[in-house]
Every structure is written in structure tokens, then in C-alpha cells.
Amino acid sequence: MTREELLREGERLAKPCAQLKEDGTDYCAVWGGMGVVPLRDARFRHWISVDSRALPDGHAWSGCFSVYANQEDAASGLILVDRQATLPANPDGQKLYRHEGVSLPPVEGIFRYGADSVQAWLRANQWRPEWGYNSNFRDRLPVEAYRQHYQNQLDLQGVTVVALLGGWHFPWWNDDWPDLLSARLLVWTLRKSEPWIEAWDDRGKLRVIQRTS
């Protein structure tokens, strides 16, 4: 398996996403300020409010949702939904605009969902797809090349991309990546990290995860 073959697999498995930036014409979110769906609890900080129609793969909601993270308890956060809400014309936060994007899978996604040629390569390396990737994998050179390409596609410090809607989720250090495969990533914030804030629809249960490196 070569770097180019892994890149082709990554492109085949890529998911649609939306990049939220400070410039553009498709106003679809508000960064900071007061939440569009308000929460009056000083423990929680509002991060982002999103027009649900901006989600790249559609959603059953109408209206808007607002994402809050607990500043006292990093293990908790809230996603509040108002099916009647609309984004204000003049928010007290920063307007964000939607740009179409493509989300490449991490190596873990290629290992797990790759084509027959990938699976044969893993078997030749005496490796199982569900093991993910670590330094014990023998044929590391093409994998490291793909990982570098994957990282280069991301703006983890939020220099130009404030947040992402949808797409693949990132393989963080605590190894919960496989556990979230059945859930739906709604928002992943990049600006003002750390922490990175993820908002999830986990089979109808809305949850927030705060990430640190």
C-alpha cells in the first residue's frame, strides 16, 4: 500500500462538511456572544449557535441550536434547540458564513472502512481494522505520509476556519473514536482552542464533549 493509494481511499471515504468562516455570503451561525437559544446559567459559556439548515447532510430539526460548555465541569455541556428560532440580523457575537468542504477520514477510518485492498494489506501486516493505528504497525511509512496530509487539511487552531459542521471526527488521545461512529457530529469548534468543543447527536441524545490535547 502506497501513500497515493491511501490518499485515494481517503478521498473515496470523504464526507461532506461545512467550514464556518468570518467572511462569505451564506450567514448561518453566530460565534460567541449570547446564545440564539438563551441559557441563563453563569457556569456555561456560549460557543456557537447554528441555523440547523446549514448542516451538510440535512437534519430533522428546523430552527436553530446553541452549544454551551460548562466552565466549571469540563465533562458537561448543553445543546439547546429552538425549532422556531432564526439567526438575528445583528447578533452580539461574530457572524459566521458557510463554505462547502470535504472531510477526509483519519487513518482509523481507512483501516475500518477501506476497500478489499486495504483489508488485504492489514492482514499482511497482521493487523485488525478495529485496532486503529499506533507505532506497532509495521508498514508505517505510507500511513505517516497520509496522516501528515490529513493533518494539513485541518485548521486545528482556527486561523481561518472557526468551526466545522459535520464530517469525520478526530481521533483524540482518549481512544473514544470507535465509540462515536454511530453518532453524528454536528459541530466541531476550532477557534480559541483549547478546548475544542464537539456537539453530537448520539442516536437522539444531544451531548457536548470538551477536548484538550
C-alpha positions as a Markdown table, in Angstrom:
| # | Residue | x | y | z |
|---|---|---|---|---|
| 1 | Met | 0.0 | 0.0 | 0.0 |
| 2 | Thr | 1.4 | 3.4 | -1.0 |
| 3 | Arg | 0.7 | 6.9 | 0.1 |
| 4 | Glu | -1.1 | 7.6 | -3.1 |
| 5 | Glu | -3.3 | 4.5 | -2.7 |
| 6 | Leu | -4.2 | 5.6 | 0.9 |
| 7 | Leu | -5.0 | 9.1 | -0.4 |
| 8 | Arg | -7.3 | 7.6 | -3.0 |
| 9 | Glu | -9.1 | 5.6 | -0.3 |
| 10 | Gly | -9.3 | 8.8 | 1.9 |
| 11 | Glu | -10.9 | 10.7 | -1.0 |
| 12 | Arg | -13.4 | 7.8 | -1.6 |
| 13 | Leu | -14.4 | 7.7 | 2.0 |
| 14 | Ala | -14.6 | 11.5 | 2.5 |
| 15 | Lys | -17.7 | 13.1 | 3.9 |
| 16 | Pro | -19.3 | 16.4 | 3.1 |
| 17 | Cys | -18.8 | 19.1 | 5.7 |
| 18 | Ala | -19.2 | 22.9 | 6.0 |
| 19 | Gln | -16.5 | 25.3 | 7.0 |
| 20 | Leu | -17.6 | 28.3 | 9.0 |
| 21 | Lys | -15.6 | 31.4 | 8.4 |
| 22 | Glu | -15.9 | 35.1 | 9.2 |
| 23 | Asp | -16.3 | 36.1 | 5.5 |
| 24 | Gly | -18.8 | 35.0 | 2.9 |
| 25 | Thr | -22.4 | 35.4 | 1.9 |
| 26 | Asp | -24.2 | 32.4 | 3.4 |
| 27 | Tyr | -24.8 | 33.6 | 7.0 |
| 28 | Cys | -25.6 | 30.5 | 9.1 |
| 29 | Ala | -24.1 | 30.8 | 12.6 |
| 30 | Val | -23.1 | 33.1 | 15.4 |
| 31 | Trp | -19.8 | 32.7 | 17.3 |
| 32 | Gly | -19.7 | 33.8 | 20.9 |
| 33 | Gly | -21.8 | 36.5 | 22.5 |
| 34 | Met | -25.2 | 35.5 | 23.8 |
| 35 | Gly | -26.7 | 32.2 | 22.5 |
| 36 | Val | -29.5 | 32.4 | 20.0 |
| 37 | Val | -31.3 | 29.9 | 22.2 |
| 38 | Pro | -30.6 | 31.6 | 25.5 |
| 39 | Leu | -29.3 | 29.9 | 28.7 |
| 40 | Arg | -29.1 | 31.9 | 31.9 |
| 41 | Asp | -26.6 | 30.0 | 33.9 |
| 42 | Ala | -23.2 | 31.6 | 34.6 |
| 43 | Arg | -21.4 | 28.3 | 34.7 |
| 44 | Phe | -22.0 | 27.8 | 31.0 |
| 45 | Arg | -20.3 | 29.6 | 28.2 |
| 46 | His | -21.9 | 30.0 | 24.8 |
| 47 | Trp | -19.7 | 28.9 | 22.0 |
| 48 | Ile | -21.7 | 28.8 | 18.8 |
| 49 | Ser | -25.3 | 29.0 | 17.5 |
| 50 | Val | -26.2 | 27.4 | 14.2 |
| 51 | Asp | -29.1 | 27.5 | 11.8 |
| 52 | Ser | -29.9 | 23.8 | 11.5 |
| 53 | Arg | -30.4 | 24.0 | 7.8 |
| 54 | Ala | -26.7 | 24.6 | 7.4 |
| 55 | Leu | -25.8 | 21.1 | 8.5 |
| 56 | Pro | -24.3 | 19.4 | 5.4 |
| 57 | Asp | -26.2 | 16.1 | 5.5 |
| 58 | Gly | -29.6 | 17.5 | 6.4 |
| 59 | His | -31.4 | 17.2 | 9.8 |
| 60 | Ala | -34.8 | 16.6 | 11.2 |
| 61 | Trp | -34.7 | 19.9 | 13.1 |
| 62 | Ser | -35.9 | 23.3 | 12.0 |
| 63 | Gly | -34.8 | 26.5 | 13.7 |
| 64 | Cys | -31.5 | 26.9 | 15.5 |
| 65 | Phe | -29.4 | 25.2 | 18.1 |
| 66 | Ser | -26.9 | 26.7 | 20.6 |
| 67 | Val | -23.9 | 25.0 | 22.1 |
| 68 | Tyr | -22.8 | 25.7 | 25.6 |
| 69 | Ala | -19.8 | 24.3 | 27.6 |
| 70 | Asn | -19.7 | 24.2 | 31.4 |
| 71 | Gln | -16.7 | 26.3 | 32.5 |
| 72 | Glu | -16.6 | 24.6 | 35.9 |
| 73 | Asp | -17.1 | 21.0 | 34.8 |
| 74 | Ala | -15.3 | 20.0 | 31.6 |
| 75 | Ala | -17.3 | 16.8 | 31.4 |
| 76 | Ser | -20.6 | 18.6 | 30.8 |
| 77 | Gly | -22.2 | 20.9 | 28.3 |
| 78 | Leu | -25.6 | 21.6 | 26.7 |
| 79 | Ile | -27.1 | 21.8 | 23.3 |
| 80 | Leu | -30.4 | 23.8 | 23.3 |
| 81 | Val | -32.7 | 23.6 | 20.3 |
| 82 | Asp | -35.5 | 26.1 | 19.4 |
| 83 | Arg | -37.4 | 25.0 | 16.3 |
| 84 | Gln | -38.9 | 28.4 | 15.8 |
| 85 | Ala | -35.6 | 30.4 | 16.2 |
| 86 | Thr | -33.9 | 32.3 | 13.5 |
| 87 | Leu | -30.5 | 33.9 | 13.5 |
| 88 | Pro | -30.6 | 37.6 | 14.4 |
| 89 | Ala | -29.7 | 40.1 | 11.7 |
| 90 | Asn | -27.4 | 42.0 | 14.1 |
| 91 | Pro | -26.0 | 39.5 | 16.7 |
| 92 | Asp | -23.8 | 40.5 | 19.6 |
| 93 | Gly | -21.4 | 37.7 | 18.6 |
| 94 | Gln | -19.5 | 37.2 | 15.3 |
| 95 | Lys | -21.4 | 36.3 | 12.2 |
| 96 | Leu | -20.2 | 33.1 | 10.5 |
| 97 | Tyr | -20.6 | 32.1 | 6.9 |
| 98 | Arg | -21.0 | 28.6 | 5.4 |
| 99 | His | -18.4 | 27.3 | 2.8 |
| 100 | Glu | -18.8 | 23.8 | 1.3 |
| 101 | Gly | -16.0 | 21.5 | 2.3 |
| 102 | Val | -14.8 | 17.9 | 2.3 |
| 103 | Ser | -13.8 | 16.0 | 5.4 |
| 104 | Leu | -11.1 | 13.3 | 4.9 |
| 105 | Pro | -11.2 | 10.3 | 7.3 |
| 106 | Pro | -8.4 | 9.7 | 9.8 |
| 107 | Val | -6.3 | 6.6 | 9.2 |
| 108 | Glu | -8.6 | 4.8 | 11.6 |
| 109 | Gly | -11.5 | 5.4 | 9.2 |
| 110 | Ile | -9.5 | 4.0 | 6.3 |
| 111 | Phe | -8.4 | 0.9 | 8.3 |
| 112 | Arg | -12.0 | 0.2 | 9.3 |
| 113 | Tyr | -13.9 | 1.0 | 6.1 |
| 114 | Gly | -11.2 | 0.7 | 3.5 |
| 115 | Ala | -11.6 | -1.4 | 0.3 |
| 116 | Asp | -10.5 | -5.1 | -0.1 |
| 117 | Ser | -7.0 | -4.0 | -1.0 |
| 118 | Val | -6.7 | -2.1 | 2.3 |
| 119 | Gln | -8.0 | -5.1 | 4.3 |
| 120 | Ala | -5.5 | -7.4 | 2.5 |
| 121 | Trp | -2.7 | -5.0 | 3.4 |
| 122 | Leu | -3.8 | -5.0 | 7.0 |
| 123 | Arg | -3.8 | -8.8 | 7.1 |
| 124 | Ala | -0.3 | -8.9 | 5.5 |
| 125 | Asn | 0.8 | -6.7 | 8.4 |
| 126 | Gln | -1.0 | -9.0 | 10.9 |
| 127 | Trp | -3.3 | -6.1 | 11.9 |
| 128 | Arg | -7.0 | -5.8 | 12.6 |
| 129 | Pro | -9.1 | -2.8 | 11.4 |
| 130 | Glu | -10.6 | -2.2 | 14.8 |
| 131 | Trp | -7.1 | -1.7 | 16.4 |
| 132 | Gly | -6.8 | 1.7 | 14.8 |
| 133 | Tyr | -3.2 | 2.9 | 14.3 |
| 134 | Asn | -0.2 | 3.0 | 16.5 |
| 135 | Ser | 3.6 | 2.7 | 16.2 |
| 136 | Asn | 3.4 | -1.1 | 16.4 |
| 137 | Phe | 2.1 | -1.2 | 12.9 |
| 138 | Arg | 4.9 | -2.5 | 10.6 |
| 139 | Asp | 4.3 | -0.6 | 7.3 |
| 140 | Arg | 4.3 | 2.8 | 8.9 |
| 141 | Leu | 5.8 | 4.9 | 6.1 |
| 142 | Pro | 2.7 | 5.3 | 3.9 |
| 143 | Val | 0.5 | 5.7 | 7.0 |
| 144 | Glu | 2.6 | 8.5 | 8.4 |
| 145 | Ala | 2.5 | 10.2 | 5.0 |
| 146 | Tyr | -1.3 | 10.0 | 4.9 |
| 147 | Arg | -1.5 | 11.3 | 8.5 |
| 148 | Gln | 0.6 | 14.3 | 7.6 |
| 149 | His | -1.7 | 15.0 | 4.6 |
| 150 | Tyr | -4.8 | 14.6 | 6.8 |
| 151 | Gln | -3.4 | 17.0 | 9.5 |
| 152 | Asn | -2.5 | 19.5 | 6.8 |
| 153 | Gln | -6.2 | 19.6 | 5.8 |
| 154 | Leu | -7.3 | 20.7 | 9.3 |
| 155 | Asp | -7.0 | 24.1 | 10.8 |
| 156 | Leu | -6.8 | 22.9 | 14.4 |
| 157 | Gln | -6.0 | 26.4 | 15.7 |
| 158 | Gly | -8.9 | 28.0 | 13.9 |
| 159 | Val | -6.8 | 30.5 | 12.0 |
| 160 | Thr | -9.2 | 30.8 | 9.0 |
| 161 | Val | -11.9 | 28.2 | 9.9 |
| 162 | Val | -13.8 | 29.0 | 13.1 |
| 163 | Ala | -15.7 | 25.7 | 13.2 |
| 164 | Leu | -16.8 | 22.7 | 11.1 |
| 165 | Leu | -20.3 | 21.3 | 10.6 |
| 166 | Gly | -20.5 | 17.5 | 10.1 |
| 167 | Gly | -17.7 | 15.4 | 8.6 |
| 168 | Trp | -15.4 | 12.8 | 10.2 |
| 169 | His | -14.4 | 13.2 | 13.8 |
| 170 | Phe | -10.8 | 13.5 | 15.0 |
| 171 | Pro | -9.0 | 10.5 | 16.8 |
| 172 | Trp | -8.2 | 12.1 | 20.1 |
| 173 | Trp | -5.9 | 10.6 | 22.7 |
| 174 | Asn | -8.6 | 9.0 | 24.9 |
| 175 | Asp | -9.5 | 6.5 | 22.2 |
| 176 | Asp | -13.2 | 7.1 | 22.1 |
| 177 | Trp | -13.2 | 7.4 | 18.3 |
| 178 | Pro | -14.8 | 4.0 | 17.7 |
| 179 | Asp | -17.5 | 4.7 | 20.3 |
| 180 | Leu | -18.7 | 7.7 | 18.3 |
| 181 | Leu | -19.0 | 6.0 | 14.9 |
| 182 | Ser | -22.7 | 5.5 | 15.5 |
| 183 | Ala | -23.2 | 9.2 | 16.5 |
| 184 | Arg | -23.5 | 12.2 | 14.3 |
| 185 | Leu | -21.0 | 15.1 | 14.6 |
| 186 | Leu | -22.9 | 18.4 | 14.5 |
| 187 | Val | -20.3 | 21.0 | 15.3 |
| 188 | Trp | -16.6 | 21.0 | 16.0 |
| 189 | Thr | -15.1 | 24.3 | 17.1 |
| 190 | Leu | -11.5 | 25.2 | 16.1 |
| 191 | Arg | -11.2 | 28.9 | 17.1 |
| 192 | Lys | -10.0 | 29.7 | 20.6 |
| 193 | Ser | -8.8 | 26.1 | 21.3 |
| 194 | Glu | -8.1 | 24.6 | 23.7 |
| 195 | Pro | -10.7 | 23.3 | 24.5 |
| 196 | Trp | -12.1 | 22.1 | 21.2 |
| 197 | Ile | -15.8 | 21.8 | 21.6 |
| 198 | Glu | -17.8 | 19.0 | 19.9 |
| 199 | Ala | -21.5 | 18.8 | 19.7 |
| 200 | Trp | -23.1 | 15.4 | 19.0 |
| 201 | Asp | -26.4 | 13.8 | 18.2 |
| 202 | Asp | -25.9 | 10.4 | 19.6 |
| 203 | Arg | -28.9 | 8.5 | 18.4 |
| 204 | Gly | -31.3 | 11.2 | 19.5 |
| 205 | Lys | -29.3 | 12.2 | 22.7 |
| 206 | Leu | -27.6 | 15.5 | 22.3 |
| 207 | Arg | -24.2 | 15.8 | 24.1 |
| 208 | Val | -21.2 | 18.1 | 24.2 |
| 209 | Ile | -17.6 | 16.9 | 24.6 |
| 210 | Gln | -14.7 | 19.3 | 25.5 |
| 211 | Arg | -11.3 | 18.2 | 24.1 |
| 212 | Thr | -7.8 | 19.1 | 25.3 |
| 213 | Ser | -4.5 | 17.8 | 23.8 |
